[in-house]
Amino acid sequence: SRLRAALPRLWAPLFICTSMSWLLAPSLHLKEPLLLISQYEAFGQPYGWLFRSFDIIAGLLLVAGIRQFVRRQENPYRGALYTIAILAIIDAVFASGTAPGWQAISGRIHGIESIISVGMVVFVTLIDIWRRRSVPTIWFLVTQTACLALALVFLDQRSILALLQYIYQIATVSWLAWFVRSFAAPVQWSESARRRWLQLFGYASASLGVALIVTVALPAHHFGRFFHGFERDYGFIGQHSVAAGVLLLYLARHVGQGQRRAAVCIGGLLGFQLVLYSIVRPTPSMLFISLIAYGLLWCGIAAFDRNVRPLKVSGRISDAAVVIAGTVLAIVLCFAAIRQANGQQQVERIISRAIHGNKTVHVRHLPVPEEITEHSAAYVRRVGSTLIVATTLTLLWSLFRPVAPPKHGPAKDEQALARSLLEQWSHSSEDYFKLWPEDKQYFFNKARTAFIAYKVSGGTAFALADPIGPLRTHKPIITAFQNFCRQQGLSVCFLMIEHNKVEKYRAGFKIMKIGSSAIIDCKEFATKTVKSKWWRWQHNRAQRAGYTYALSRPPHSTALLAETAQLSNLWLERAGHTEQTFALGYYDTNYVQQCSLHLLREPGGQLIAFANQLPTFNDNRQATVDLIRFNPEADGAMPTLVMYIILELAASGQERFDLGFVPLAKVDTPIAQLARTISTRRFSIDGLQQFKGKFKPQWQPNYVAYQGDLLSLGVMITQLESLMSPKKQ
């Protein structure tokens, strides 16, 4: 049972590592020219039995993977994959051979099997492109086509054909691992396990980057033994190593964050390393490290599910710092290795010759041939210049990488669909804020029967609770939204969650109470609360002042809109009054035209206060207002207007009135106390709570659901303040 549980995560790396044992063959046969893989596995070869044994194990693993991941309904895939697995086992059993007798028969069987196997792989590739249009399969077909074309061009060059076979086999094994695994459910990672794995692979990538740069100092006497013309030109190997090493240093932080593109890039680099250190420069130690890293990448491939994160200055500087630190460390290790092998004086001589070219260099004479010194100096110049260029380009890309402009607002068809779903499934009097201001983006489920309205600020997607859609879709779409944001490199924060809806956010979030909303029972206010002493005094004062109340339903006249705009501007001139966005509205003629307006006038007809009542959907029996703008010099205008609004709502049959949210209201924690103290300079939370308490409301707790720790929450608060910052007119 434990083996079955571990199989989804370990199958791909085990299959890849056992299927590629033949990568070690050139290193174990250094004195021979490069051969085809089948020739290394032939009868009579010293290590042929070892490679064939691993091939049989790989074939059995492929059978186990097909049984585990590919369902019976997935035909013709299942039958074709079983055929490929059986042919792989036959390939290992019947090795290549040309001697008379059994070896000749085995060789013929091996040749026939190879042709059928390649045909089956091509067949599965074409079927998958036709049925699923999978991007990895399309790229694999491109690789197959390129290898075939090059093989026809270099048909008479055995070493090139062997190289192409190695590339083709690495691509085939990698594609088979992905293809079989693609039929299974994604491997589920806990957040803590995902974080630990990503950190481990990030450190491993950085270490491998340093190791690649250091390899330029390793002995090069085996270079180019398979390719005519490369015997005395090893610079291209060093150039590749330093360029790949610098790129790995840059990608290390990104794979540590779980970015899929970075993981794909590292996978491509490691695939190239497998070819380099198995054929071009057989280096068993680096080949082993590269193969293990390639397997580990496949082991945790499901953890890399983020897209490119939003670029920040701190992130750019961190990327550059990792590249610089890793490059400096590699250079120090390189010089230490060269000095250990050649001595201080010879190192100085080579470096001086590399810097000054053919100029006379005054160093103590050493018994080293001039040809070797000049060759080494040329190598250092070539590799050093590549290191400088690669590091400089990487740093420039890291610091000045262009950013795609952010998406502002929804597409018209998305907003229309969101409105239609609100008309069916709205549950809050503030759901209109999911349409206005028009700065939201929408995440729909696959069936497009539910959506979440959100906006991105910094690295956080702020979403307005709750999802809109049938109740059964709420938890699934919240989970899908989490996965979507993780793939985009974003954290998630849901705002204004009601107390009876918190449970659906428990999975994957931390919950914090942030305050309460004042919900007023309209009938109770009209029959009891308004008769209290304080409200009688307010009512009498309004009558003495001659204030009159009126309700205007849309469409509103141009003259009325001009009056409200003038009063709004007057209200905004007062210190501390600003427009805000996202979860609140700002004054806009088109917005106000959609709302009912509650108006309060003085005896001369001058408008002294107004409030816009948000449109509601789905026969919602609760109402709320957004903008409450009043003349600060009109005594008691604001409480009087709110009183008349509630009385009007009670008369029209509305059951509840949401007077609005009060931060930290009814929250008694040390953090809340500290926040109250800090916020006193900006506004009085206690004063606001005391004023709304005069309406005798029911205090409804509100929560946020966020990802991360308290420090993350602090960053989110800053991002939210930026997101809701005053609208620039």
GUSE-798032 format. One record per residue (C-alpha): z, x, y. Coordinates in steps of 0.5 Angstrom, whole numbers, plus 500, padded with zeros to 3 digits. Layout:
residues N
+-----+-----+-----+
|   z |   x |   y |
+-----+-----+-----+
|   Z |   X |   Y |
...
+-----+-----+-----+
//
This chain:
residues 729
+-----+-----+-----+
|   z |   x |   y |
+-----+-----+-----+
| 500 | 500 | 500 |
| 502 | 506 | 505 |
| 495 | 509 | 503 |
| 491 | 502 | 505 |
| 495 | 502 | 511 |
| 493 | 509 | 513 |
| 486 | 508 | 511 |
| 483 | 505 | 517 |
| 486 | 511 | 522 |
| 484 | 517 | 517 |
| 478 | 515 | 513 |
| 473 | 517 | 519 |
| 476 | 524 | 520 |
| 477 | 525 | 512 |
| 470 | 523 | 511 |
| 467 | 527 | 516 |
| 471 | 534 | 514 |
| 469 | 533 | 507 |
| 462 | 531 | 508 |
| 461 | 538 | 513 |
| 464 | 543 | 508 |
| 457 | 546 | 508 |
| 458 | 548 | 515 |
| 462 | 554 | 512 |
| 456 | 557 | 508 |
| 453 | 561 | 513 |
| 460 | 565 | 514 |
| 461 | 566 | 507 |
| 454 | 569 | 506 |
| 453 | 573 | 512 |
| 449 | 578 | 508 |
| 443 | 573 | 507 |
| 438 | 570 | 512 |
| 440 | 562 | 513 |
| 438 | 558 | 508 |
| 438 | 550 | 507 |
| 444 | 547 | 505 |
| 441 | 545 | 498 |
| 440 | 552 | 497 |
| 447 | 554 | 499 |
| 450 | 549 | 494 |
| 445 | 551 | 488 |
| 447 | 553 | 481 |
| 449 | 560 | 481 |
| 451 | 561 | 488 |
| 458 | 564 | 489 |
| 461 | 558 | 493 |
| 456 | 552 | 491 |
| 461 | 549 | 486 |
| 466 | 548 | 492 |
| 461 | 545 | 497 |
| 459 | 540 | 491 |
| 466 | 538 | 490 |
| 467 | 536 | 497 |
| 461 | 532 | 497 |
| 463 | 528 | 491 |
| 470 | 527 | 495 |
| 466 | 525 | 501 |
| 461 | 520 | 497 |
| 468 | 517 | 494 |
| 471 | 516 | 501 |
| 464 | 513 | 503 |
| 465 | 508 | 497 |
| 472 | 507 | 499 |
| 470 | 506 | 506 |
| 465 | 501 | 505 |
| 469 | 497 | 500 |
| 475 | 497 | 505 |
| 471 | 495 | 512 |
| 464 | 492 | 510 |
| 465 | 485 | 508 |
| 461 | 482 | 502 |
| 457 | 477 | 508 |
| 454 | 484 | 511 |
| 448 | 484 | 507 |
| 443 | 488 | 507 |
| 448 | 493 | 510 |
| 453 | 493 | 504 |
| 448 | 494 | 499 |
| 444 | 499 | 503 |
| 451 | 503 | 504 |
| 453 | 503 | 497 |
| 446 | 506 | 495 |
| 447 | 512 | 500 |
| 454 | 513 | 497 |
| 451 | 513 | 490 |
| 446 | 518 | 492 |
| 450 | 522 | 496 |
| 454 | 523 | 489 |
| 448 | 524 | 485 |
| 446 | 530 | 490 |
| 452 | 533 | 489 |
| 452 | 533 | 481 |
| 445 | 535 | 481 |
| 444 | 541 | 485 |
| 438 | 545 | 487 |
| 435 | 549 | 482 |
| 428 | 553 | 480 |
| 430 | 556 | 473 |
| 427 | 553 | 467 |
| 431 | 548 | 463 |
| 436 | 544 | 466 |
| 436 | 547 | 473 |
| 429 | 545 | 474 |
| 430 | 538 | 472 |
| 436 | 538 | 476 |
| 432 | 540 | 482 |
| 427 | 535 | 481 |
| 432 | 529 | 481 |
| 435 | 533 | 487 |
| 429 | 532 | 491 |
| 427 | 525 | 489 |
| 434 | 523 | 491 |
| 434 | 527 | 498 |
| 427 | 523 | 499 |
| 430 | 516 | 497 |
| 437 | 518 | 501 |
| 433 | 519 | 508 |
| 429 | 513 | 507 |
| 435 | 509 | 506 |
| 438 | 512 | 512 |
| 432 | 510 | 516 |
| 432 | 503 | 513 |
| 439 | 502 | 515 |
| 438 | 505 | 522 |
| 432 | 500 | 523 |
| 436 | 494 | 521 |
| 442 | 495 | 525 |
| 437 | 496 | 531 |
| 434 | 490 | 530 |
| 440 | 486 | 528 |
| 446 | 489 | 533 |
| 442 | 493 | 538 |
| 448 | 498 | 537 |
| 447 | 504 | 542 |
| 450 | 509 | 537 |
| 444 | 507 | 532 |
| 439 | 507 | 537 |
| 441 | 515 | 539 |
| 441 | 516 | 532 |
| 434 | 514 | 531 |
| 432 | 518 | 537 |
| 436 | 524 | 534 |
| 432 | 523 | 527 |
| 425 | 522 | 531 |
| 426 | 529 | 535 |
| 428 | 533 | 528 |
| 422 | 530 | 525 |
| 418 | 532 | 530 |
| 421 | 539 | 531 |
| 420 | 540 | 523 |
| 413 | 538 | 523 |
| 412 | 543 | 529 |
| 416 | 549 | 526 |
| 414 | 547 | 519 |
| 412 | 555 | 517 |
| 419 | 557 | 520 |
| 424 | 557 | 515 |
| 430 | 559 | 519 |
| 428 | 553 | 525 |
| 428 | 548 | 519 |
| 435 | 550 | 516 |
| 437 | 549 | 523 |
| 434 | 542 | 524 |
| 437 | 540 | 517 |
| 444 | 542 | 520 |
| 443 | 538 | 526 |
| 441 | 532 | 522 |
| 446 | 532 | 517 |
| 452 | 533 | 522 |
| 449 | 527 | 526 |
| 448 | 523 | 520 |
| 455 | 524 | 517 |
| 458 | 522 | 524 |
| 453 | 516 | 525 |
| 455 | 514 | 518 |
| 463 | 514 | 520 |
| 462 | 510 | 526 |
| 457 | 505 | 522 |
| 462 | 504 | 516 |
| 468 | 503 | 521 |
| 464 | 499 | 526 |
| 465 | 493 | 521 |
| 472 | 493 | 521 |
| 477 | 490 | 526 |
| 479 | 496 | 531 |
| 485 | 500 | 530 |
| 491 | 497 | 533 |
| 496 | 502 | 537 |
| 502 | 501 | 540 |
| 503 | 503 | 547 |
| 508 | 509 | 546 |
| 504 | 512 | 540 |
| 497 | 511 | 544 |
| 500 | 515 | 550 |
| 503 | 520 | 545 |
| 496 | 521 | 542 |
| 492 | 522 | 548 |
| 497 | 527 | 551 |
| 496 | 531 | 545 |
| 489 | 531 | 545 |
| 489 | 532 | 552 |
| 493 | 539 | 551 |
| 488 | 540 | 545 |
| 482 | 540 | 549 |
| 485 | 544 | 555 |
| 487 | 549 | 549 |
| 480 | 549 | 546 |
| 477 | 550 | 553 |
| 481 | 556 | 554 |
| 479 | 559 | 547 |
| 472 | 558 | 548 |
| 472 | 562 | 554 |
| 476 | 567 | 551 |
| 471 | 568 | 545 |
| 466 | 572 | 550 |
| 471 | 578 | 548 |
| 470 | 577 | 541 |
| 466 | 582 | 537 |
| 458 | 580 | 537 |
| 455 | 584 | 532 |
| 453 | 578 | 528 |
| 449 | 575 | 533 |
| 442 | 573 | 532 |
| 441 | 575 | 525 |
| 437 | 569 | 523 |
| 433 | 569 | 530 |
| 428 | 574 | 531 |
| 428 | 577 | 538 |
| 436 | 575 | 539 |
| 438 | 581 | 536 |
| 440 | 585 | 543 |
| 441 | 579 | 547 |
| 448 | 576 | 546 |
| 449 | 573 | 553 |
| 446 | 566 | 552 |
| 452 | 565 | 547 |
| 457 | 568 | 552 |
| 454 | 563 | 557 |
| 455 | 557 | 553 |
| 462 | 559 | 551 |
| 464 | 559 | 558 |
| 460 | 553 | 561 |
| 463 | 549 | 555 |
| 470 | 552 | 556 |
| 470 | 550 | 563 |
| 467 | 543 | 562 |
| 473 | 542 | 557 |
| 478 | 544 | 562 |
| 475 | 539 | 566 |
| 475 | 533 | 561 |
| 482 | 535 | 558 |
| 486 | 530 | 564 |
| 481 | 525 | 563 |
| 481 | 524 | 555 |
| 489 | 525 | 556 |
| 488 | 518 | 560 |
| 484 | 515 | 555 |
| 477 | 515 | 558 |
| 472 | 513 | 553 |
| 466 | 517 | 557 |
| 470 | 523 | 557 |
| 472 | 523 | 549 |
| 464 | 522 | 548 |
| 462 | 528 | 552 |
| 468 | 532 | 548 |
| 465 | 529 | 542 |
| 458 | 532 | 544 |
| 461 | 539 | 546 |
| 464 | 539 | 539 |
| 458 | 537 | 535 |
| 454 | 543 | 539 |
| 460 | 548 | 537 |
| 459 | 546 | 530 |
| 452 | 548 | 530 |
| 454 | 555 | 534 |
| 460 | 557 | 530 |
| 457 | 556 | 523 |
| 449 | 558 | 524 |
| 448 | 562 | 531 |
| 455 | 566 | 531 |
| 458 | 565 | 524 |
| 466 | 565 | 526 |
| 470 | 561 | 521 |
| 476 | 561 | 526 |
| 473 | 557 | 531 |
| 469 | 553 | 526 |
| 475 | 551 | 523 |
| 478 | 549 | 530 |
| 472 | 545 | 532 |
| 472 | 541 | 526 |
| 479 | 540 | 526 |
| 478 | 538 | 533 |
| 472 | 533 | 531 |
| 476 | 530 | 526 |
| 482 | 529 | 530 |
| 477 | 526 | 535 |
| 475 | 521 | 530 |
| 482 | 519 | 528 |
| 484 | 517 | 535 |
| 477 | 514 | 537 |
| 480 | 507 | 538 |
| 485 | 510 | 543 |
| 480 | 512 | 548 |
| 479 | 505 | 551 |
| 479 | 506 | 558 |
| 473 | 507 | 563 |
| 473 | 511 | 569 |
| 479 | 511 | 573 |
| 479 | 509 | 580 |
| 478 | 516 | 584 |
| 484 | 518 | 588 |
| 485 | 525 | 592 |
| 491 | 526 | 588 |
| 487 | 526 | 581 |
| 481 | 530 | 584 |
| 486 | 535 | 586 |
| 490 | 535 | 579 |
| 483 | 536 | 576 |
| 481 | 542 | 580 |
| 488 | 545 | 579 |
| 487 | 544 | 571 |
| 480 | 547 | 571 |
| 483 | 553 | 576 |
| 489 | 554 | 572 |
| 485 | 554 | 565 |
| 480 | 559 | 567 |
| 485 | 564 | 570 |
| 489 | 564 | 564 |
| 482 | 565 | 560 |
| 480 | 571 | 564 |
| 487 | 574 | 563 |
| 486 | 573 | 556 |
| 479 | 576 | 555 |
| 481 | 582 | 559 |
| 487 | 583 | 555 |
| 483 | 583 | 548 |
| 477 | 587 | 551 |
| 482 | 592 | 553 |
| 486 | 592 | 547 |
| 479 | 593 | 543 |
| 476 | 598 | 548 |
| 481 | 602 | 552 |
| 483 | 601 | 559 |
| 478 | 607 | 562 |
| 472 | 604 | 558 |
| 473 | 597 | 561 |
| 474 | 600 | 568 |
| 467 | 603 | 567 |
| 464 | 597 | 564 |
| 466 | 592 | 570 |
| 464 | 598 | 575 |
| 457 | 598 | 572 |
| 457 | 590 | 572 |
| 459 | 590 | 579 |
| 455 | 596 | 582 |
| 449 | 595 | 577 |
| 445 | 602 | 577 |
| 449 | 605 | 582 |
| 453 | 612 | 580 |
| 460 | 610 | 578 |
| 466 | 615 | 579 |
| 470 | 614 | 572 |
| 473 | 619 | 568 |
| 467 | 621 | 562 |
| 468 | 617 | 556 |
| 465 | 619 | 549 |
| 461 | 612 | 549 |
| 454 | 612 | 549 |
| 450 | 610 | 556 |
| 446 | 605 | 552 |
| 452 | 601 | 550 |
| 456 | 601 | 556 |
| 449 | 599 | 560 |
| 449 | 593 | 555 |
| 456 | 591 | 555 |
| 455 | 591 | 563 |
| 449 | 587 | 563 |
| 453 | 582 | 558 |
| 459 | 582 | 563 |
| 454 | 580 | 569 |
| 451 | 575 | 565 |
| 457 | 571 | 563 |
| 461 | 573 | 569 |
| 456 | 569 | 573 |
| 455 | 563 | 569 |
| 463 | 563 | 569 |
| 463 | 563 | 577 |
| 457 | 558 | 577 |
| 460 | 553 | 572 |
| 467 | 553 | 575 |
| 464 | 552 | 582 |
| 460 | 546 | 580 |
| 466 | 543 | 576 |
| 470 | 544 | 582 |
| 465 | 541 | 587 |
| 464 | 535 | 582 |
| 472 | 534 | 581 |
| 473 | 534 | 589 |
| 467 | 531 | 592 |
| 465 | 526 | 586 |
| 461 | 520 | 589 |
| 465 | 513 | 588 |
| 461 | 507 | 587 |
| 462 | 502 | 592 |
| 467 | 497 | 590 |
| 465 | 490 | 588 |
| 468 | 485 | 593 |
| 468 | 477 | 591 |
| 465 | 473 | 586 |
| 458 | 472 | 585 |
| 456 | 464 | 587 |
| 455 | 462 | 580 |
| 462 | 465 | 578 |
| 466 | 461 | 583 |
| 462 | 455 | 582 |
| 465 | 455 | 574 |
| 472 | 457 | 577 |
| 472 | 451 | 581 |
| 469 | 446 | 576 |
| 475 | 449 | 571 |
| 480 | 448 | 576 |
| 478 | 441 | 577 |
| 480 | 440 | 569 |
| 485 | 445 | 568 |
| 489 | 446 | 575 |
| 497 | 446 | 574 |
| 499 | 448 | 581 |
| 499 | 446 | 588 |
| 497 | 453 | 590 |
| 491 | 454 | 585 |
| 486 | 454 | 591 |
| 488 | 461 | 593 |
| 484 | 462 | 586 |
| 478 | 460 | 590 |
| 480 | 462 | 597 |
| 480 | 468 | 600 |
| 473 | 469 | 597 |
| 476 | 476 | 595 |
| 477 | 475 | 588 |
| 474 | 477 | 582 |
| 474 | 473 | 576 |
| 475 | 474 | 568 |
| 472 | 469 | 564 |
| 474 | 469 | 556 |
| 468 | 469 | 552 |
| 467 | 461 | 551 |
| 467 | 461 | 559 |
| 473 | 456 | 558 |
| 478 | 459 | 562 |
| 479 | 465 | 567 |
| 484 | 469 | 571 |
| 483 | 471 | 578 |
| 484 | 478 | 580 |
| 483 | 483 | 585 |
| 484 | 491 | 584 |
| 488 | 495 | 589 |
| 488 | 502 | 588 |
| 489 | 503 | 580 |
| 492 | 496 | 579 |
| 489 | 489 | 578 |
| 493 | 484 | 581 |
| 492 | 477 | 578 |
| 494 | 470 | 580 |
| 498 | 467 | 575 |
| 497 | 463 | 571 |
| 490 | 463 | 567 |
| 486 | 456 | 568 |
| 484 | 453 | 562 |
| 486 | 449 | 556 |
| 493 | 451 | 554 |
| 491 | 454 | 548 |
| 487 | 459 | 551 |
| 492 | 462 | 556 |
| 495 | 468 | 551 |
| 489 | 470 | 548 |
| 485 | 471 | 555 |
| 492 | 474 | 558 |
| 491 | 479 | 552 |
| 483 | 480 | 553 |
| 485 | 481 | 560 |
| 490 | 487 | 559 |
| 484 | 490 | 554 |
| 479 | 489 | 559 |
| 483 | 493 | 565 |
| 485 | 498 | 560 |
| 478 | 500 | 559 |
| 477 | 500 | 566 |
| 483 | 505 | 567 |
| 487 | 499 | 571 |
| 494 | 497 | 570 |
| 496 | 490 | 570 |
| 500 | 486 | 575 |
| 501 | 478 | 574 |
| 504 | 475 | 581 |
| 508 | 469 | 582 |
| 509 | 466 | 575 |
| 514 | 460 | 574 |
| 520 | 460 | 570 |
| 518 | 456 | 565 |
| 511 | 460 | 564 |
| 514 | 467 | 563 |
| 514 | 467 | 555 |
| 507 | 468 | 555 |
| 507 | 474 | 559 |
| 512 | 478 | 554 |
| 507 | 481 | 550 |
| 505 | 488 | 553 |
| 509 | 487 | 560 |
| 515 | 488 | 563 |
| 518 | 482 | 567 |
| 522 | 482 | 574 |
| 525 | 476 | 578 |
| 522 | 477 | 585 |
| 525 | 471 | 588 |
| 524 | 463 | 588 |
| 520 | 458 | 591 |
| 523 | 452 | 595 |
| 521 | 445 | 591 |
| 522 | 439 | 595 |
| 523 | 432 | 592 |
| 519 | 428 | 597 |
| 522 | 421 | 595 |
| 529 | 424 | 595 |
| 528 | 428 | 602 |
| 525 | 421 | 605 |
| 531 | 417 | 603 |
| 537 | 422 | 603 |
| 536 | 429 | 606 |
| 532 | 426 | 612 |
| 538 | 422 | 614 |
| 543 | 428 | 614 |
| 546 | 430 | 621 |
| 542 | 436 | 622 |
| 536 | 432 | 621 |
| 538 | 426 | 625 |
| 539 | 431 | 630 |
| 532 | 434 | 629 |
| 529 | 427 | 629 |
| 532 | 425 | 635 |
| 530 | 432 | 639 |
| 523 | 431 | 637 |
| 523 | 423 | 640 |
| 526 | 426 | 646 |
| 521 | 431 | 647 |
| 516 | 426 | 646 |
| 512 | 429 | 640 |
| 507 | 425 | 636 |
| 505 | 427 | 629 |
| 498 | 425 | 626 |
| 494 | 427 | 620 |
| 487 | 429 | 620 |
| 483 | 429 | 614 |
| 476 | 433 | 613 |
| 471 | 433 | 616 |
| 474 | 435 | 622 |
| 471 | 435 | 629 |
| 469 | 441 | 633 |
| 474 | 440 | 638 |
| 480 | 439 | 634 |
| 478 | 446 | 630 |
| 477 | 449 | 637 |
| 484 | 447 | 639 |
| 487 | 450 | 632 |
| 483 | 456 | 633 |
| 486 | 457 | 640 |
| 493 | 455 | 638 |
| 493 | 460 | 632 |
| 491 | 466 | 636 |
| 497 | 464 | 641 |
| 501 | 464 | 635 |
| 498 | 471 | 632 |
| 500 | 474 | 639 |
| 507 | 474 | 638 |
| 510 | 480 | 635 |
| 511 | 480 | 627 |
| 505 | 475 | 626 |
| 499 | 477 | 622 |
| 494 | 475 | 618 |
| 494 | 476 | 610 |
| 489 | 475 | 605 |
| 489 | 475 | 597 |
| 495 | 470 | 595 |
| 495 | 467 | 602 |
| 490 | 465 | 607 |
| 488 | 467 | 614 |
| 485 | 462 | 619 |
| 478 | 461 | 618 |
| 474 | 455 | 621 |
| 470 | 454 | 614 |
| 477 | 455 | 610 |
| 480 | 450 | 615 |
| 475 | 445 | 615 |
| 476 | 444 | 607 |
| 484 | 442 | 608 |
| 487 | 436 | 611 |
| 491 | 438 | 618 |
| 498 | 436 | 620 |
| 498 | 436 | 627 |
| 504 | 435 | 632 |
| 502 | 434 | 640 |
| 507 | 434 | 646 |
| 506 | 428 | 651 |
| 500 | 430 | 654 |
| 496 | 431 | 648 |
| 497 | 438 | 648 |
| 497 | 441 | 640 |
| 503 | 445 | 639 |
| 503 | 446 | 632 |
| 499 | 445 | 626 |
| 499 | 446 | 618 |
| 493 | 446 | 613 |
| 495 | 442 | 607 |
| 491 | 446 | 601 |
| 486 | 442 | 597 |
| 489 | 440 | 590 |
| 485 | 439 | 583 |
| 486 | 435 | 577 |
| 491 | 430 | 580 |
| 496 | 434 | 582 |
| 502 | 431 | 584 |
| 505 | 437 | 588 |
| 503 | 439 | 595 |
| 503 | 445 | 599 |
| 501 | 448 | 606 |
| 499 | 455 | 608 |
| 498 | 456 | 615 |
| 504 | 453 | 619 |
| 502 | 455 | 627 |
| 506 | 453 | 633 |
| 507 | 455 | 640 |
| 513 | 459 | 640 |
| 515 | 456 | 647 |
| 515 | 449 | 644 |
| 522 | 447 | 642 |
| 523 | 445 | 635 |
| 516 | 444 | 634 |
| 516 | 448 | 627 |
| 521 | 444 | 623 |
| 519 | 438 | 626 |
| 512 | 438 | 624 |
| 515 | 440 | 617 |
| 519 | 434 | 617 |
| 513 | 429 | 618 |
| 509 | 433 | 613 |
| 514 | 431 | 608 |
| 515 | 424 | 610 |
| 507 | 423 | 610 |
| 507 | 426 | 603 |
| 512 | 421 | 601 |
| 509 | 415 | 604 |
| 502 | 417 | 600 |
| 505 | 418 | 593 |
| 506 | 425 | 593 |
| 512 | 427 | 588 |
| 513 | 434 | 590 |
| 512 | 439 | 596 |
| 512 | 447 | 595 |
| 515 | 449 | 602 |
| 514 | 456 | 600 |
| 516 | 463 | 597 |
| 522 | 466 | 599 |
| 523 | 474 | 597 |
| 529 | 475 | 593 |
| 532 | 468 | 594 |
| 537 | 467 | 588 |
| 536 | 474 | 585 |
| 543 | 477 | 585 |
| 541 | 485 | 582 |
| 543 | 491 | 585 |
| 536 | 493 | 586 |
| 535 | 486 | 590 |
| 541 | 488 | 594 |
| 538 | 494 | 596 |
| 531 | 491 | 598 |
| 535 | 486 | 602 |
| 538 | 491 | 606 |
| 531 | 495 | 607 |
| 527 | 489 | 609 |
| 532 | 487 | 615 |
| 528 | 491 | 620 |
| 522 | 487 | 618 |
| 524 | 480 | 617 |
| 531 | 476 | 615 |
| 531 | 474 | 608 |
| 537 | 471 | 608 |
| 535 | 467 | 615 |
| 529 | 464 | 611 |
| 533 | 462 | 605 |
| 538 | 459 | 610 |
| 533 | 455 | 614 |
| 529 | 452 | 607 |
| 536 | 450 | 604 |
| 536 | 445 | 610 |
| 531 | 441 | 606 |
| 535 | 441 | 600 |
| 530 | 444 | 595 |
| 530 | 446 | 588 |
| 530 | 453 | 588 |
| 524 | 455 | 582 |
| 525 | 462 | 580 |
| 518 | 466 | 581 |
| 517 | 473 | 577 |
| 512 | 478 | 576 |
| 509 | 481 | 570 |
| 507 | 488 | 570 |
| 506 | 495 | 566 |
| 509 | 501 | 567 |
| 516 | 503 | 569 |
| 520 | 502 | 576 |
| 516 | 507 | 579 |
| 510 | 504 | 577 |
| 513 | 498 | 580 |
| 514 | 501 | 587 |
| 507 | 504 | 587 |
| 504 | 497 | 585 |
| 508 | 494 | 591 |
| 505 | 499 | 596 |
| 498 | 497 | 593 |
| 500 | 490 | 594 |
| 502 | 491 | 601 |
| 495 | 494 | 602 |
| 491 | 489 | 598 |
| 495 | 483 | 603 |
| 494 | 487 | 609 |
| 492 | 483 | 615 |
| 485 | 481 | 616 |
| 481 | 485 | 621 |
| 477 | 480 | 625 |
+-----+-----+-----+
//
